[in-house]
Amino acid sequence: SFSGNRGDIHCRAEELSREPAPSLPGGFILGEHLYFTGASPIIKRRLPRTDFELELDILVRGSRGEVVGLGLEPNSLAMRFSNKAWCSENQPVNVASLSRDNPCAVSSV
C-alpha cells in the first residue's frame, strides 16, 4: 500500500518505477496549493444524484486548489479545488491559468 491511501492500490508492474516521477509542467509540485487565474470562469455541469437534477459548478478567478498530478491535456495539471464538486474529481487546468499568488489579493503598495 502507498502512504496516504486508505487501502491497497492495484497497479501493473510497468506502472511502477524506482526513478522519481517526471517534473510537473510550470515547475509546480504535487500537493502544492495554487490559484486559478483564468479571466473567464470554467463552468461544469454534473448529474450527481439518482434523480438526475442538474447542478452547475463554477471555477472562478482566485479559486484555490491543490495539485494532485499531471493533467490529461498537454501542459496541464490535475487540480482539486475546494468547492464541493471539484473535490470529488480532478479537473485538468492549463498551467498558464495557475499561480502561487492569489490574483484577487489587494496590494498594499
C-alpha positions, 0 to 999 in steps of 0.5 A: 500500500502507498502512504496516504491511501486508505487501502491497497492500490492495484497497479501493473508492474510497468506502472511502477518505477524506482526513478522519481516521477517526471517534473510537473509542467510550470515547475509546480509540485504535487500537493502544492496549493495554487490559484486559478487565474483564468479571466473567464470562469470554467463552468461544469455541469454534473448529474450527481444524484439518482434523480438526475437534477442538474447542478452547475459548478463554477471555477472562478478567478482566485479559486484555490486548489491543490495539485494532485498530478499531471493533467490529461491535456498537454501542459496541464495539471490535475487540480482539486479545488475546494468547492464541493464538486471539484473535490470529488474529481480532478479537473485538468487546468492549463498551467498558464491559468495557475499561480502561487499568488492569489490574483484577487489579493489587494496590494498594499503598495 
